[in-house]
Amino acid sequence: MNALPDRRLNAYRPDLAEEALRGRLEAPRYTAGTPATVSAPVTALRPRPDAGAGIDTELLYGESLRVLDRADGWAWVKADFDGYVGYLPDNALREAGTDATHVVAVPRTFAYSGADLKTPAVFALSLGSRLNVVGETETRGTRYLKLDGGQFVVAAHCAPAERAIGDDYVSTAVRLLETPYLWGGRSGFGIDCSGLVQLAMMMTGRRVPRDTDMQASGLGIPIDRGDLRHGDLVFWKGHVAIMEDEETIVHANGNTMNVAREGLAAAIERIGWLYQQPTCYRRP
């Protein structure tokens, strides 16, 4: 008997499946879904339509997806960036519009009600949020970008969407030091180990898998521990860390409950009693 496809990356239920699974999996109905955009600053993606269910991952403001079904205040969706499938509140979405023009390039920033830092902040935005800018203005020497929703963000906190934010993803990960640890988190407000890898690499224009097991099996090439250098990855069962240099890692972890630096040797010894030795080392 063939195993069912990974439910994290393949949308299927007893009553419905995504069109891409036609011919691979039997379902009463198939759907290609309809495009939509995330309108909440950050929204949790859950394995079932239940606010008490654990968080699988998060989607950021302006990210695009396809809505496969809507019912009882929930939307069943598939993210465009990494193909992740899950449920989020229906009111966290808006109709798909034009492609984003800019991306938030700092760990966190605010969207203001006016083009002035003294006006009320309407909501906060995370690194990686995608923005549709429709205008620009200046107040007391500070440039602001006007969003299609009427809010304003500091221009210096953003970058054109089509341009990667440098080519060293480790420097982006380091900027997130002391960000609180959040299981399933993928933003500047809270993040987990594989979310840190994915978000930091996303800011350099790379599309990488979301979860640790996906990254360990398909991201980059395997290497030996003795070859580790800046930018390489160390994997344990259920955990991943980024090499800042030959001896130091940066990782979101449940020990310090934030993104922290740690010596690799010390981390291997500390983690070993619970999760054993690293399972592999990879170079993206």
Solvent accessible surface area in square Angstrom, and as a share of the most:
residue,aa,sasa,rsa
1,M,237,1.06
2,N,139,0.71
3,A,97,0.75
4,L,124,0.62
5,P,26,0.16
6,D,56,0.29
7,R,106,0.39
8,R,50,0.18
9,L,58,0.29
10,N,24,0.12
11,A,0,0.00
12,Y,45,0.17
13,R,52,0.19
14,P,130,0.82
15,D,61,0.31
16,L,2,0.01
17,A,0,0.00
18,E,14,0.06
19,E,69,0.31
20,A,76,0.59
21,L,1,0.01
22,R,138,0.50
23,G,80,0.77
24,R,158,0.58
25,L,24,0.12
26,E,162,0.73
27,A,18,0.14
28,P,99,0.62
29,R,133,0.48
30,Y,45,0.17
31,T,30,0.17
32,A,65,0.50
33,G,13,0.13
34,T,78,0.45
35,P,75,0.47
36,A,3,0.03
37,T,15,0.09
38,V,0,0.00
39,S,38,0.24
40,A,23,0.18
41,P,45,0.28
42,V,38,0.22
43,T,9,0.05
44,A,19,0.15
45,L,0,0.00
46,R,43,0.16
47,P,42,0.27
48,R,126,0.46
49,P,65,0.41
50,D,59,0.30
51,A,76,0.59
52,G,69,0.67
53,A,4,0.03
54,G,51,0.49
55,I,37,0.19
56,D,29,0.15
57,T,1,0.01
58,E,13,0.06
59,L,4,0.02
60,L,0,0.00
61,Y,12,0.05
62,G,12,0.11
63,E,10,0.04
64,S,54,0.35
65,L,0,0.00
66,R,91,0.33
67,V,8,0.05
68,L,14,0.07
69,D,42,0.22
70,R,117,0.43
71,A,59,0.46
72,D,144,0.74
73,G,51,0.49
74,W,44,0.15
75,A,0,0.00
76,W,9,0.03
77,V,0,0.00
78,K,45,0.19
79,A,4,0.03
80,D,72,0.37
81,F,37,0.16
82,D,27,0.14
83,G,16,0.15
84,Y,4,0.01
85,V,6,0.04
86,G,3,0.02
87,Y,25,0.10
88,L,0,0.00
89,P,46,0.29
90,D,42,0.22
91,N,135,0.69
92,A,6,0.05
93,L,18,0.09
94,R,83,0.30
95,E,157,0.71
96,A,48,0.37
97,G,62,0.60
98,T,107,0.62
99,D,128,0.66
100,A,25,0.19
101,T,52,0.30
102,H,40,0.18
103,V,10,0.05
104,V,0,0.00
105,A,12,0.09
106,V,23,0.13
107,P,21,0.13
108,R,110,0.40
109,T,7,0.04
110,F,102,0.42
111,A,0,0.00
112,Y,29,0.11
113,S,58,0.37
114,G,15,0.14
115,A,21,0.16
116,D,28,0.14
117,L,103,0.51
118,K,157,0.66
119,T,40,0.23
120,P,99,0.62
121,A,52,0.40
122,V,77,0.44
123,F,43,0.18
124,A,29,0.23
125,L,0,0.00
126,S,0,0.00
127,L,5,0.03
128,G,0,0.00
129,S,0,0.00
130,R,86,0.31
131,L,1,0.01
132,N,27,0.14
133,V,25,0.14
134,V,91,0.53
135,G,26,0.25
136,E,101,0.45
137,T,56,0.33
138,E,109,0.49
139,T,33,0.19
140,R,157,0.57
141,G,61,0.59
142,T,45,0.26
143,R,114,0.42
144,Y,2,0.01
145,L,8,0.04
146,K,80,0.34
147,L,1,0.01
148,D,59,0.31
149,G,48,0.46
150,G,32,0.30
151,Q,33,0.15
152,F,30,0.12
153,V,0,0.00
154,V,23,0.13
155,A,7,0.06
156,A,87,0.67
157,H,60,0.27
158,C,18,0.11
159,A,9,0.07
160,P,37,0.23
161,A,22,0.17
162,E,150,0.67
163,R,146,0.53
164,A,45,0.35
165,I,46,0.23
166,G,52,0.50
167,D,119,0.62
168,D,53,0.28
169,Y,6,0.02
170,V,3,0.01
171,S,57,0.37
172,T,11,0.06
173,A,0,0.00
174,V,35,0.20
175,R,123,0.45
176,L,1,0.00
177,L,46,0.23
178,E,136,0.61
179,T,3,0.02
180,P,75,0.47
181,Y,40,0.15
182,L,70,0.35
183,W,184,0.64
184,G,2,0.02
185,G,0,0.00
186,R,3,0.01
187,S,2,0.01
188,G,1,0.01
189,F,76,0.32
190,G,2,0.02
191,I,0,0.00
192,D,13,0.07
193,C,11,0.06
194,S,5,0.03
195,G,0,0.00
196,L,1,0.01
197,V,1,0.00
198,Q,0,0.00
199,L,0,0.00
200,A,0,0.00
201,M,0,0.00
202,M,30,0.13
203,M,7,0.03
204,T,14,0.08
205,G,61,0.59
206,R,84,0.31
207,R,166,0.60
208,V,9,0.05
209,P,40,0.25
210,R,2,0.01
211,D,21,0.11
212,T,16,0.10
213,D,78,0.40
214,M,22,0.10
215,Q,0,0.00
216,A,22,0.17
217,S,90,0.58
218,G,55,0.53
219,L,18,0.09
220,G,32,0.31
221,I,106,0.54
222,P,94,0.59
223,I,27,0.14
224,D,99,0.51
225,R,111,0.41
226,G,79,0.76
227,D,79,0.41
228,L,11,0.06
229,R,127,0.47
230,H,88,0.39
231,G,10,0.10
232,D,1,0.01
233,L,0,0.00
234,V,0,0.00
235,F,0,0.00
236,W,3,0.01
237,K,155,0.66
238,G,59,0.56
239,H,25,0.11
240,V,1,0.00
241,A,0,0.00
242,I,1,0.00
243,M,0,0.00
244,E,36,0.16
245,D,59,0.30
246,E,112,0.50
247,E,134,0.60
248,T,31,0.18
249,I,0,0.00
250,V,0,0.00
251,H,1,0.00
252,A,0,0.00
253,N,7,0.04
254,G,51,0.49
255,N,88,0.45
256,T,67,0.39
257,M,108,0.48
258,N,36,0.19
259,V,1,0.00
260,A,17,0.13
261,R,125,0.46
262,E,35,0.16
263,G,33,0.32
264,L,8,0.04
265,A,69,0.54
266,A,56,0.43
267,A,0,0.00
268,I,12,0.06
269,E,139,0.62
270,R,73,0.27
271,I,13,0.06
272,G,15,0.15
273,W,201,0.70
274,L,101,0.50
275,Y,108,0.41
276,Q,139,0.62
277,Q,107,0.48
278,P,22,0.14
279,T,88,0.51
280,C,33,0.20
281,Y,31,0.12
282,R,28,0.10
283,R,49,0.18
284,P,52,0.33
